[in-house]
């Protein structure tokens, strides 16, 4: 493996860790925000504002010439079916599932994303990844169930398959964003797909408002506005940008493994704002870290070429070929 390839992968690991930190901190922050803003309105604000800021900033900085070669239909598919589809299905899954079962099934969604990438797009599943996902998913579920106030109702309410569909939407977006828009920078890719996602979540909000299950919030207190700004710019804008950056360098399978860290980061964030972790959370966090660590140690002990296998970039260059059946 060349020094350049090594640096690319190192930057990819740094990017996905940043995503895990930002998305993990969202867990306790959402508990605060949802006391003032309903889930559909919150999604509309997060993605709408993030997409507008990122795309608007890029247009001011780079002009509009780079927009001309965009495959507009594919951009809308990525934003609406990918990002908006994930967010909407995930929200509905939480609403239509028993709390305990929702935690357990949601903890398995990174595994679903990885399996989808491996089975549908024939992406390589590095040796040891299966054990890493098994440990990480078990630890994530343990840490999530150990949260203060977590409910332990495990009966089936019918919403559980929506978690699987949401995970497939996100994996589909992550893979095809790189395959279809690989000629553009990650900043441009994220800006246009998030902007179209904003249109999608706005449409979902209008439908939810028409059904009487959502409404535009009254002006919340200043500290809630500050938290909303952090979640919108940090967790949503920067988080998705870093995610796309990581998938480009590591592939969706390895990047998805890091999503099991979200409950661990959420636990640390909750501790920082005055909610110390429970013993169950600490045990779950240790299992997640052990799962990821054993994979990294296994890769370090193998010869460089074997440890890397087929690079994500090589696979993506193949998926861009018009003759590829996966397109």
Backbone as numpy.savetxt, mean C-alpha at the origin, in Angstrom:
# Nx Ny Nz CAx CAy CAz Cx Cy Cz
26.37 -9.13 -8.85 25.53 -7.95 -8.85 26.41 -6.71 -8.85
26.16 -5.76 -9.78 26.98 -4.56 -9.88 26.70 -3.62 -8.72
27.65 -2.68 -8.51 27.46 -1.69 -7.46 26.21 -0.86 -7.72
25.97 -0.55 -9.00 24.80 0.26 -9.35 23.50 -0.48 -9.00
23.44 -1.78 -9.35 22.26 -2.57 -9.03 22.08 -2.69 -7.52
23.19 -2.83 -6.81 23.13 -2.90 -5.35 22.58 -1.61 -4.75
23.02 -0.48 -5.30 22.51 0.80 -4.80 21.02 0.96 -5.11
20.62 0.50 -6.29 19.19 0.59 -6.65 18.34 -0.20 -5.66
18.79 -1.42 -5.34 18.02 -2.23 -4.41 18.04 -1.65 -3.00
19.18 -1.09 -2.60 19.27 -0.47 -1.28 18.30 0.70 -1.19
18.24 1.52 -2.25 17.29 2.62 -2.28 15.86 2.11 -2.27
15.62 0.97 -2.93 14.29 0.38 -2.92 13.87 -0.06 -1.52
14.81 -0.69 -0.78 14.51 -1.08 0.60 14.24 0.14 1.47
15.03 1.21 1.28 14.82 2.43 2.05 13.45 3.04 1.74
13.07 2.98 0.46 11.78 3.55 0.05 10.61 2.78 0.65
10.66 1.44 0.60 9.54 0.67 1.12 9.48 0.74 2.65
10.62 0.90 3.30 10.60 1.12 4.75 9.94 2.46 5.08
10.21 3.47 4.26 9.56 4.77 4.44 8.05 4.62 4.27
7.65 3.86 3.26 6.22 3.61 3.06 5.62 2.91 4.28
6.31 1.90 4.80 5.81 1.17 5.97 5.66 2.10 7.17
6.62 3.00 7.35 6.55 3.95 8.46 5.35 4.89 8.30
5.15 5.38 7.08 4.06 6.33 6.84 2.70 5.66 6.89
2.58 4.49 6.25 1.29 3.79 6.27 1.00 3.18 7.63
2.04 2.74 8.34 1.83 2.19 9.67 1.35 3.24 10.65
1.89 4.46 10.54 1.45 5.54 11.43 0.01 5.92 11.18
-0.50 5.55 9.99 -1.89 5.86 9.65 -2.87 5.10 10.54
-2.45 3.94 11.05 -3.37 3.09 11.82 -3.93 3.82 13.04
-3.09 4.33 13.96 -3.67 5.05 15.11 -4.23 6.42 14.73
-3.66 7.06 13.69 -4.15 8.38 13.30 -5.56 8.30 12.73
-5.87 7.21 12.03 -7.22 7.05 11.49 -8.26 6.96 12.60
-7.89 6.33 13.72 -8.82 6.25 14.85 -9.23 7.64 15.31
-8.28 8.58 15.23 -8.57 9.96 15.64 -9.39 10.68 14.57
-8.97 10.55 13.31 -9.63 11.27 12.22 -11.06 10.79 11.99
-11.30 9.48 12.14 -12.63 8.95 11.85 -13.67 9.34 12.90
-13.21 9.92 13.99 -14.16 10.47 14.97 -14.74 11.79 14.47
-14.12 12.38 13.45 -14.56 13.68 12.92 -14.98 13.62 11.46
-14.44 12.65 10.69 -14.69 12.57 9.25 -15.01 11.12 8.89
-16.08 10.89 8.12 -16.40 9.50 7.76 -15.42 8.97 6.71
-15.40 7.65 6.54 -14.35 7.02 5.74 -14.39 7.44 4.27
-15.58 7.62 3.70 -15.66 7.98 2.28 -15.21 9.41 2.06
-15.60 10.31 2.95 -15.15 11.70 2.84 -13.65 11.80 3.06
-13.13 10.99 4.00 -11.69 11.02 4.28 -10.89 10.54 3.07
-11.34 9.48 2.41 -10.66 9.00 1.20 -10.69 10.04 0.10
-11.85 10.70 -0.06 -11.96 11.73 -1.09 -10.98 12.87 -0.83
-10.86 13.30 0.42 -9.96 14.39 0.76 -8.51 13.97 0.57
-8.16 12.79 1.10 -6.76 12.34 1.02 -6.27 12.23 -0.41
-6.98 11.45 -1.23 -6.51 11.22 -2.59 -6.74 12.42 -3.50
-7.86 13.11 -3.29 -8.12 14.29 -4.12 -7.09 15.38 -3.92
-6.80 15.70 -2.66 -5.83 16.76 -2.36 -4.42 16.31 -2.75
-4.06 15.07 -2.41 -2.71 14.57 -2.72 -2.48 14.57 -4.23
-3.44 14.06 -4.99 -3.30 14.03 -6.44 -3.23 15.41 -7.05
-4.04 16.33 -6.55 -4.03 17.71 -7.07 -2.70 18.39 -6.77
-2.20 18.23 -5.54 -0.94 18.86 -5.17 0.23 18.32 -6.00
0.29 16.99 -6.13 1.42 16.39 -6.83 1.38 16.71 -8.32
0.23 16.53 -8.95 0.13 16.81 -10.38 0.28 18.31 -10.65
-0.35 19.14 -9.81 -0.23 20.59 -10.00 1.20 21.07 -9.85
1.90 20.54 -8.85 3.29 20.91 -8.65 4.17 20.51 -9.81
3.92 19.31 -10.37 4.69 18.84 -11.51 4.44 19.69 -12.75
3.19 20.10 -12.95 2.87 20.93 -14.11 3.55 22.29 -14.01
3.61 22.83 -12.81 4.30 24.11 -12.62 5.80 23.95 -12.85
6.34 22.84 -12.37 7.80 22.61 -12.44 8.26 22.19 -13.83
7.53 21.21 -14.42 7.98 20.62 -15.68 7.16 21.04 -16.90
6.07 21.78 -16.69 5.20 22.09 -17.81 4.28 20.91 -18.12
3.53 21.02 -19.24 2.54 19.99 -19.57 2.94 19.11 -20.73
4.12 19.36 -21.34 4.51 18.60 -22.53 4.62 17.11 -22.25
5.05 16.71 -21.04 5.24 15.29 -20.72 3.91 14.53 -20.64
2.79 15.27 -20.56 1.49 14.61 -20.50 1.04 14.06 -21.85
1.55 14.62 -22.96 1.05 14.27 -24.29 1.19 12.78 -24.62
2.35 12.15 -24.34 2.45 10.72 -24.70 1.80 9.76 -23.71
1.14 10.27 -22.69 0.51 9.39 -21.71 -0.59 8.54 -22.35
-0.66 7.25 -22.03 -1.80 6.42 -22.45 -2.98 6.70 -21.51
-3.82 7.65 -21.89 -4.84 8.18 -20.98 -5.76 7.08 -20.45
-6.19 6.18 -21.32 -7.08 5.11 -20.87 -6.45 4.25 -19.79
-5.18 3.91 -19.96 -4.49 3.09 -18.97 -4.28 3.85 -17.67
-4.03 5.16 -17.78 -3.86 5.97 -16.57 -5.14 5.96 -15.75
-6.28 6.10 -16.42 -7.55 6.08 -15.69 -7.83 4.69 -15.11
-7.47 3.65 -15.84 -7.64 2.30 -15.30 -6.82 2.12 -14.03
-5.57 2.58 -14.05 -4.69 2.43 -12.90 -5.23 3.20 -11.70
-5.67 4.42 -11.94 -6.15 5.24 -10.83 -7.47 4.76 -10.26
-8.42 4.46 -11.16 -9.77 4.13 -10.70 -9.89 2.66 -10.27
-9.42 1.74 -11.13 -9.51 0.31 -10.77 -8.45 -0.09 -9.75
-7.28 0.56 -9.81 -6.19 0.21 -8.91 -6.30 0.88 -7.56
-5.97 2.18 -7.51 -5.94 2.88 -6.22 -7.34 3.05 -5.64
-8.27 3.59 -6.45 -9.64 3.79 -5.94 -10.32 2.46 -5.65
-10.10 1.47 -6.52 -10.70 0.16 -6.28 -10.21 -0.46 -4.98
-8.89 -0.35 -4.74 -8.35 -0.87 -3.48 -8.99 -0.17 -2.29
-8.96 1.17 -2.29 -9.47 1.92 -1.14 -10.93 1.66 -0.87
-11.75 1.60 -1.93 -13.19 1.38 -1.76 -13.48 -0.03 -1.26
-12.86 -1.03 -1.88 -13.10 -2.41 -1.46 -12.61 -2.66 -0.04
-11.46 -2.06 0.31 -10.92 -2.24 1.65 -11.86 -1.63 2.69
-12.38 -0.44 2.38 -13.32 0.22 3.29 -14.58 -0.62 3.48
-15.14 -1.10 2.36 -16.35 -1.92 2.44 -16.08 -3.24 3.17
-14.87 -3.79 3.00 -14.52 -5.04 3.67 -14.52 -4.86 5.19
-13.95 -3.76 5.64 -13.92 -3.49 7.08 -15.33 -3.33 7.62
-16.18 -2.61 6.85 -17.55 -2.35 7.30 -18.39 -3.63 7.31
-18.09 -4.58 6.43 -18.92 -5.77 6.28 -18.29 -7.03 6.87
-17.30 -6.88 7.76 -16.64 -8.04 8.37 -16.66 -7.90 9.89
-16.66 -9.04 10.58 -16.51 -9.02 12.03 -15.13 -8.49 12.37
-15.01 -7.68 13.44 -13.72 -7.02 13.72 -12.53 -7.96 13.79
-12.64 -9.05 14.56 -11.51 -9.96 14.68 -11.15 -10.62 13.37
-12.18 -11.05 12.62 -11.92 -11.68 11.32 -11.33 -10.68 10.34
-11.78 -9.43 10.41 -11.23 -8.39 9.53 -9.74 -8.22 9.77
-9.32 -8.24 11.02 -7.90 -8.10 11.35 -7.09 -9.26 10.80
-7.59 -10.47 10.99 -6.86 -11.65 10.55 -6.75 -11.68 9.02
-7.87 -11.45 8.32 -7.85 -11.51 6.86 -7.03 -10.36 6.29
-7.16 -9.16 6.87 -6.39 -8.01 6.39 -4.90 -8.25 6.55
-4.50 -8.97 7.59 -3.09 -9.26 7.81 -2.53 -10.18 6.73
-3.41 -10.91 6.05 -2.96 -11.82 5.00 -2.93 -11.15 3.63
-3.37 -9.90 3.51 -3.44 -9.26 2.19 -2.08 -9.11 1.51
-0.96 -8.84 2.24 0.33 -8.83 1.53 0.67 -10.17 0.89
0.26 -11.27 1.54 0.48 -12.60 0.97 -0.33 -12.75 -0.32
-1.58 -12.27 -0.29 -2.44 -12.35 -1.47 -1.82 -11.57 -2.63
-1.31 -10.37 -2.34 -0.67 -9.56 -3.38 0.52 -10.30 -3.99
1.34 -10.90 -3.13 2.53 -11.61 -3.61 2.16 -12.83 -4.44
1.17 -13.60 -3.99 0.73 -14.77 -4.74 0.12 -14.38 -6.08
-0.63 -13.29 -6.10 -1.22 -12.80 -7.35 -0.11 -12.46 -8.35
0.92 -11.76 -7.87 2.04 -11.40 -8.75 2.76 -12.64 -9.26
2.94 -13.63 -8.39 3.67 -14.84 -8.78 2.86 -15.70 -9.74
1.56 -15.86 -9.51 0.74 -16.76 -10.31 0.30 -16.13 -11.62
-0.13 -14.88 -11.58 -0.68 -14.25 -12.78 0.41 -13.66 -13.67
1.42 -13.04 -13.05 2.47 -12.37 -13.82 3.78 -13.16 -13.83
3.76 -14.38 -13.26 4.93 -15.27 -13.26 6.18 -14.59 -12.68
5.98 -13.76 -11.68 7.13 -13.14 -11.02 7.80 -14.16 -10.10
9.12 -14.16 -10.05 9.83 -15.16 -9.24 9.54 -14.98 -7.75
9.37 -16.11 -7.07 9.13 -16.12 -5.63 10.41 -16.61 -4.97
11.27 -15.68 -4.49 12.58 -16.10 -3.96 12.46 -17.15 -2.85
13.43 -18.05 -2.80 13.45 -19.10 -1.79 13.46 -18.48 -0.40
12.61 -18.98 0.47 12.52 -18.45 1.83 11.44 -17.41 1.99
10.88 -16.91 0.87 9.86 -15.88 0.95 8.57 -16.42 1.56
8.26 -17.69 1.26 7.05 -18.29 1.81 7.07 -18.31 3.33
8.19 -18.74 3.92 8.33 -18.74 5.38 8.27 -17.32 5.92
8.90 -16.38 5.20 8.90 -14.99 5.65 7.48 -14.45 5.69
6.68 -14.73 4.65 5.30 -14.26 4.62 4.47 -14.93 5.71
4.67 -16.23 5.93 3.91 -16.94 6.96 4.17 -16.35 8.35
5.44 -16.13 8.66 5.78 -15.54 9.95 5.26 -14.11 10.06
5.47 -13.33 8.98 5.10 -11.92 9.03 3.58 -11.76 9.14
2.82 -12.56 8.40 1.37 -12.47 8.47 0.86 -12.89 9.85
1.45 -13.94 10.43 1.07 -14.37 11.78 1.38 -13.28 12.80
2.57 -12.70 12.68 2.94 -11.62 13.60 2.07 -10.40 13.43
1.73 -10.06 12.18 0.89 -8.89 11.93 -0.50 -9.08 12.54
-1.07 -10.27 12.37 -2.39 -10.55 12.96 -2.32 -10.51 14.48
-1.26 -11.07 15.06 -1.10 -11.07 16.52 -0.97 -9.65 17.05
-0.16 -8.82 16.38 0.03 -7.44 16.82 -1.26 -6.65 16.68
-2.00 -6.87 15.59 -3.25 -6.13 15.37 -4.31 -6.53 16.39
-4.41 -7.83 16.66 -5.39 -8.29 17.64 -5.03 -7.84 19.06
-3.76 -7.53 19.26 -3.32 -7.10 20.59 -3.53 -5.63 20.86
-4.07 -4.89 19.87 -4.32 -3.47 20.08 -5.32 -3.24 21.20
-5.17 -2.11 21.89 -6.13 -1.73 22.92 -7.51 -1.57 22.28
-8.48 -2.27 22.84 -9.84 -2.14 22.34 -10.16 -3.02 21.14
-9.21 -3.85 20.69 -9.48 -4.72 19.55 -10.54 -5.76 19.92
-11.48 -5.97 18.99 -12.56 -6.92 19.25 -12.15 -8.30 18.73
-12.66 -9.34 19.38 -12.26 -10.71 19.04 -13.45 -11.50 18.50
-14.27 -10.85 17.67 -15.40 -11.53 17.06 -14.95 -12.12 15.74
-15.01 -13.44 15.61 -14.43 -14.11 14.45 -15.46 -14.76 13.53
-16.76 -14.48 13.71 -17.74 -15.07 12.82 -17.69 -14.37 11.45
-18.14 -15.09 10.43 -18.10 -14.58 9.06 -19.34 -13.72 8.79
-19.11 -12.51 8.25 -20.21 -11.62 7.92 -20.35 -11.43 6.41
-19.48 -12.04 5.62 -19.59 -11.96 4.17 -18.69 -10.94 3.50
-18.08 -10.05 4.28 -17.23 -9.03 3.67 -15.79 -9.45 3.50
-15.43 -10.62 4.03 -14.02 -11.03 4.03 -13.42 -11.17 2.61
-14.16 -11.70 1.62 -13.56 -11.78 0.27 -13.18 -10.43 -0.32
-13.80 -9.36 0.18 -13.47 -8.03 -0.35 -12.03 -7.65 -0.01
-11.50 -8.16 1.10 -10.08 -7.92 1.42 -9.18 -8.52 0.34
-9.56 -9.73 -0.12 -8.77 -10.39 -1.16 -8.84 -9.59 -2.45
-10.03 -9.14 -2.83 -10.19 -8.34 -4.04 -9.41 -7.02 -3.94
-9.41 -6.42 -2.75 -8.67 -5.18 -2.54 -7.17 -5.41 -2.73
-6.67 -6.52 -2.18 -5.25 -6.83 -2.33 -4.88 -7.07 -3.79
-5.78 -7.73 -4.54 -5.53 -7.96 -5.96 -5.51 -6.65 -6.72
-6.43 -5.73 -6.38 -6.43 -4.41 -7.03 -5.10 -3.70 -6.81
-4.58 -3.77 -5.59 -3.33 -3.05 -5.29 -2.15 -3.70 -5.99
-2.10 -5.04 -6.00 -1.00 -5.72 -6.70 -1.08 -5.45 -8.21
-2.30 -5.48 -8.76 -2.49 -5.20 -10.18 -2.00 -3.80 -10.51
-2.36 -2.83 -9.68 -1.90 -1.45 -9.89 -0.38 -1.38 -9.81
0.20 -1.98 -8.79 1.64 -1.88 -8.56 2.44 -2.44 -9.74
1.97 -3.55 -10.30 2.69 -4.18 -11.40 2.49 -3.42 -12.71
1.23 -3.10 -13.03 0.94 -2.49 -14.32 1.31 -1.02 -14.39
1.39 -0.35 -13.26 1.87 1.04 -13.28 3.29 1.09 -13.81
4.12 0.11 -13.40 5.50 0.06 -13.88 5.56 -0.44 -15.33
4.69 -1.38 -15.68 4.72 -1.95 -17.03 4.20 -0.97 -18.07
3.13 -0.25 -17.75 2.50 0.65 -18.71 3.13 2.04 -18.74
3.63 2.50 -17.59 4.15 3.87 -17.50 5.63 3.89 -17.16
6.33 2.82 -17.51 7.74 2.70 -17.16 8.63 3.75 -17.80
8.17 4.38 -18.90 8.97 5.41 -19.56 8.94 6.73 -18.79
8.04 6.85 -17.83 7.91 8.08 -17.05 8.60 7.91 -15.71
8.92 9.02 -15.07 9.53 8.96 -13.74 8.49 8.48 -12.73
8.98 8.01 -11.57 8.05 7.57 -10.51 7.20 8.73 -10.01
7.75 9.94 -10.06 7.00 11.13 -9.65 5.84 11.37 -10.61
6.11 11.29 -11.91 5.06 11.49 -12.90 4.03 10.37 -12.83
4.50 9.13 -12.72 3.61 7.97 -12.64 2.66 8.11 -11.47
3.20 8.45 -10.31 2.38 8.57 -9.11 1.40 9.73 -9.24
1.85 10.85 -9.81 1.00 12.03 -9.92 -0.24 11.76 -10.76
-0.05 11.16 -11.94 -1.20 10.98 -12.83 -2.15 9.89 -12.33
-1.60 8.82 -11.74 -2.49 7.76 -11.25 -3.22 8.20 -9.98
-2.57 9.00 -9.16 -3.25 9.48 -7.96 -4.30 10.53 -8.31
-4.04 11.33 -9.34 -5.03 12.32 -9.77 -6.29 11.63 -10.30
-6.12 10.58 -11.09 -7.30 9.85 -11.58 -7.97 9.08 -10.45
-7.19 8.62 -9.48 -7.79 7.99 -8.30 -8.66 8.99 -7.55
-8.20 10.25 -7.51 -8.98 11.30 -6.85 -10.35 11.46 -7.49
-10.40 11.35 -8.82 -11.69 11.41 -9.52 -12.57 10.23 -9.11
-11.95 9.06 -9.01 -12.69 7.86 -8.63 -13.27 7.95 -7.22
-12.45 8.37 -6.26 -12.93 8.42 -4.87 -13.97 9.52 -4.70
-13.87 10.58 -5.53 -14.90 11.63 -5.47 -16.24 11.07 -5.95
-16.21 10.24 -7.00 -17.44 9.61 -7.49 -18.01 8.66 -6.43
-17.14 7.90 -5.76 -17.60 7.00 -4.70 -18.22 7.80 -3.56
-17.60 8.93 -3.21 -18.15 9.79 -2.15 -19.54 10.28 -2.53
-19.73 10.71 -3.79 -21.04 11.21 -4.22 -22.10 10.11 -4.11
-21.72 8.88 -4.49 -22.67 7.76 -4.38 -23.00 7.50 -2.92
-21.95 7.47 -2.07 -22.17 7.24 -0.64 -23.02 8.35 -0.02
-22.78 9.60 -0.44 -23.57 10.71 0.08 -25.02 10.59 -0.37
-25.22 10.15 -1.62 -26.58 9.96 -2.11 -27.33 8.88 -1.37
-26.58 7.89 -0.87 -27.19 6.81 -0.10 -27.33 7.16 1.38
-26.81 8.34 1.75 -26.94 8.80 3.13 -25.93 8.23 4.10
-24.84 7.62 3.58 -23.84 7.03 4.48 -22.57 7.87 4.55
-22.57 9.02 3.89 -21.40 9.90 3.93 -21.86 11.34 3.78
-21.05 12.26 4.24 -21.35 13.68 4.08 -20.05 14.47 4.17
-20.05 15.66 3.58 -18.85 16.49 3.67 -18.74 17.01 5.09
-17.57 16.88 5.73 -17.47 17.24 7.14 -17.50 18.74 7.38
-18.02 19.10 8.55 -17.90 20.49 9.00 -16.43 20.76 9.32
-16.06 22.02 9.43 -14.66 22.34 9.69 -14.24 21.77 11.03
-13.28 20.81 11.02 -12.84 20.19 12.27 -11.89 21.12 13.03
-11.56 20.77 14.28 -10.61 21.59 15.06 -9.25 21.67 14.36
-8.47 22.67 14.76 -7.18 22.93 14.12 -6.24 21.73 14.20
-6.22 21.03 15.36 -5.30 19.91 15.49 -5.71 18.74 14.60
-7.01 18.61 14.30 -7.47 17.58 13.38 -7.10 17.95 11.95
-7.19 19.23 11.61 -6.76 19.68 10.29 -5.27 19.43 10.08
-4.47 19.67 11.13 -3.03 19.44 11.03 -2.75 17.95 10.82
-3.47 17.10 11.54 -3.30 15.66 11.39 -3.75 15.21 10.00
-4.84 15.78 9.51 -5.33 15.46 8.17 -4.30 15.85 7.11
-3.65 16.99 7.30 -2.62 17.45 6.36 -1.44 16.48 6.36
-1.04 16.02 7.54 0.07 15.06 7.61 -0.28 13.75 6.92
-1.48 13.26 7.18 -1.91 12.00 6.58 -2.00 12.13 5.06
-2.50 13.27 4.59 -2.66 13.48 3.15 -1.32 13.60 2.44
-0.43 14.42 2.98 0.86 14.65 2.33 1.84 13.52 2.63
1.86 13.06 3.88 2.81 12.02 4.27 2.37 10.63 3.87
1.33 10.12 4.53 0.90 8.74 4.31 0.40 8.50 2.89
-0.32 9.46 2.33 -0.92 9.25 1.01 0.04 9.63 -0.11
0.45 10.89 -0.18 1.28 11.35 -1.29 2.67 10.71 -1.27
3.41 10.94 -0.20 4.78 10.42 -0.12 4.78 8.90 0.00
3.81 8.35 0.73 3.75 6.90 0.90 3.57 6.16 -0.41
2.63 6.61 -1.26 2.40 5.95 -2.55 3.59 6.18 -3.48
4.18 7.38 -3.45 5.35 7.66 -4.27 6.50 6.72 -3.92
6.79 6.57 -2.63 7.86 5.66 -2.20 7.52 4.21 -2.53
6.25 3.84 -2.45 5.85 2.48 -2.80 6.17 2.19 -4.26
5.77 3.08 -5.16 6.05 2.88 -6.59 7.55 2.83 -6.85
8.30 3.67 -6.17 9.76 3.69 -6.28 10.33 2.33 -5.87
9.80 1.77 -4.77 10.30 0.49 -4.26 9.93 -0.66 -5.19
8.70 -0.67 -5.70 8.27 -1.75 -6.59 9.11 -1.77 -7.86
9.47 -0.58 -8.35 10.32 -0.50 -9.54 11.67 -1.14 -9.31
12.18 -1.10 -8.08 13.53 -1.59 -7.78 13.57 -2.98 -7.15
12.51 -3.35 -6.44 12.51 -4.63 -5.72 11.53 -5.64 -6.28
10.52 -5.16 -7.00 9.43 -6.04 -7.40 8.35 -6.06 -6.35
7.13 -6.40 -6.75 5.99 -6.30 -5.85 6.03 -7.36 -4.74
6.67 -8.51 -4.99 6.67 -9.58 -3.98 7.48 -9.17 -2.75
8.72 -8.72 -2.96 9.55 -8.31 -1.82 8.97 -7.06 -1.17
8.49 -6.11 -1.98 7.90 -4.89 -1.41 6.69 -5.23 -0.54
5.86 -6.18 -1.00 4.67 -6.56 -0.22 5.02 -7.16 1.13
6.16 -7.83 1.21 6.58 -8.42 2.48 6.69 -7.36 3.57
7.18 -6.19 3.20 7.37 -5.12 4.18 6.05 -4.55 4.71
4.95 -4.80 3.99 3.67 -4.28 4.46 3.22 -4.96 5.76
3.82 -6.11 6.06 3.50 -6.75 7.33 4.04 -5.96 8.53
4.89 -4.99 8.26 5.40 -4.14 9.34 4.40 -3.08 9.79
3.31 -2.90 9.04 2.38 -1.82 9.35 1.83 -1.88 10.78
1.37 -3.06 11.28 0.90 -3.09 12.67 2.01 -2.77 13.68
3.25 -3.13 13.35 4.37 -2.86 14.26 4.61 -1.34 14.34
4.60 -0.68 13.17 4.77 0.77 13.15 3.59 1.45 13.84
2.39 0.93 13.59 1.22 1.47 14.26 1.32 1.37 15.77
1.87 0.26 16.24 2.07 0.05 17.68 3.04 1.10 18.24
4.15 1.35 17.50 5.13 2.33 17.96 4.56 3.74 17.93
3.75 4.04 16.90 3.12 5.37 16.82 2.15 5.57 17.96
1.35 4.54 18.24 0.39 4.64 19.36 1.11 4.85 20.68
2.26 4.16 20.84 3.05 4.34 22.07 3.55 5.77 22.18
3.93 6.37 21.05 4.45 7.73 21.06 3.39 8.76 21.43
2.12 8.44 21.17 1.05 9.40 21.50 0.32 8.99 22.78
0.95 8.10 23.55 0.42 7.83 24.89 -0.32 6.53 25.07
-0.20 5.58 24.13 -0.86 4.28 24.27 0.19 3.18 24.18
0.80 2.81 25.32 1.88 1.81 25.30 1.40 0.48 24.75
2.30 -0.28 24.09 1.91 -1.56 23.49 1.58 -2.62 24.53
0.72 -3.54 24.13 0.40 -4.68 24.98 1.44 -5.78 24.74
1.45 -6.77 25.62 2.38 -7.89 25.45 2.12 -8.62 24.14
0.85 -8.74 23.76 0.49 -9.41 22.52 1.04 -8.66 21.31
1.00 -7.33 21.36 1.56 -6.53 20.27 3.07 -6.71 20.17
3.74 -6.74 21.31 5.19 -6.91 21.30 5.58 -8.27 20.72
4.84 -9.31 21.09 5.12 -10.65 20.56 4.89 -10.66 19.05
3.77 -10.10 18.60 3.46 -10.04 17.18 4.52 -9.28 16.40
4.97 -8.15 16.95 6.01 -7.36 16.29 7.30 -8.13 16.15
7.66 -8.89 17.18 8.89 -9.70 17.13 8.79 -10.78 16.06
7.60 -11.37 15.89 7.42 -12.41 14.88 7.55 -11.82 13.47
6.95 -10.65 13.25 7.07 -9.98 11.95 8.53 -9.72 11.60
9.25 -9.12 12.55 10.66 -8.78 12.32 11.48 -10.04 12.07
11.18 -11.11 12.81 11.90 -12.37 12.61 11.66 -12.93 11.20
10.43 -12.81 10.71 10.12 -13.30 9.38 10.89 -12.57 8.30
10.95 -11.24 8.39 11.68 -10.45 7.40 13.18 -10.66 7.55
13.66 -10.72 8.79 15.10 -10.86 9.04 15.63 -12.19 8.51
14.88 -13.29 8.69 15.38 -14.58 8.23 15.54 -14.60 6.72
14.64 -13.89 6.00 14.77 -13.84 4.54 16.01 -13.05 4.14
16.24 -11.91 4.79 17.40 -11.10 4.46 18.70 -11.83 4.79
18.74 -12.54 5.91 19.94 -13.31 6.26 20.18 -14.43 5.26
19.10 -15.07 4.83 19.21 -16.14 3.84 19.79 -15.60 2.54
19.35 -14.42 2.13 19.83 -13.81 0.89 21.29 -13.39 1.01
21.69 -12.91 2.19 23.07 -12.47 2.38 24.05 -13.65 2.32
23.58 -14.84 2.73 24.46 -16.01 2.77 24.63 -16.67 1.41
23.78 -16.30 0.45 23.84 -16.92 -0.86 24.74 -16.11 -1.78
25.30 -16.75 -2.83 26.09 -16.00 -3.81 25.25 -14.89 -4.42
25.84 -13.72 -4.75 25.09 -12.58 -5.24 24.14 -12.88 -6.38
24.58 -13.61 -7.40 23.71 -13.86 -8.54 22.51 -14.71 -8.16
22.73 -15.70 -7.27 21.62 -16.55 -6.82 20.69 -15.79 -5.92
21.25 -14.89 -5.10 20.41 -14.13 -4.17 19.48 -13.21 -4.90
19.92 -12.68 -6.07 19.11 -11.72 -6.76 18.12 -12.39 -7.71
18.60 -13.45 -8.42 17.73 -14.08 -9.40 17.35 -13.11 -10.48
16.12 -13.21 -10.98 15.64 -12.30 -12.01 15.33 -10.96 -11.37
15.93 -9.92 -11.85 15.71 -8.59 -11.25 14.34 -8.07 -11.61
13.73 -7.22 -10.74 12.43 -6.66 -11.05 12.45 -5.89 -12.36
13.52 -5.14 -12.60 13.59 -4.36 -13.82 13.57 -5.22 -15.06
14.26 -6.39 -15.00 14.27 -7.28 -16.15 12.87 -7.81 -16.43
12.15 -8.16 -15.35 10.80 -8.67 -15.56 9.90 -7.59 -16.14
10.02 -6.37 -15.62 9.14 -5.30 -16.08 9.44 -4.93 -17.53
10.71 -5.00 -17.93 11.01 -4.71 -19.31 10.35 -5.75 -20.22
10.21 -6.97 -19.70 9.54 -8.02 -20.47 8.04 -7.76 -20.55
7.45 -7.29 -19.43 6.01 -7.07 -19.44 5.63 -5.90 -20.32
6.58 -5.02 -20.65 6.26 -3.90 -21.52 6.16 -4.32 -22.98
6.67 -5.50 -23.32 6.66 -5.97 -24.70 5.22 -6.23 -25.15
4.77 -5.67 -26.28 3.38 -5.83 -26.70 2.97 -7.27 -26.89
3.92 -8.16 -27.18 3.57 -9.54 -27.42 3.35 -10.33 -26.14
3.65 -9.71 -24.98 3.53 -10.44 -23.71 2.06 -10.69 -23.41
1.72 -11.93 -23.12 0.32 -12.29 -22.88 -0.23 -11.62 -21.65
0.63 -11.27 -20.68 0.14 -10.69 -19.42 -0.45 -9.31 -19.64
-0.17 -8.66 -20.75 -0.77 -7.36 -21.02 -2.16 -7.53 -21.60
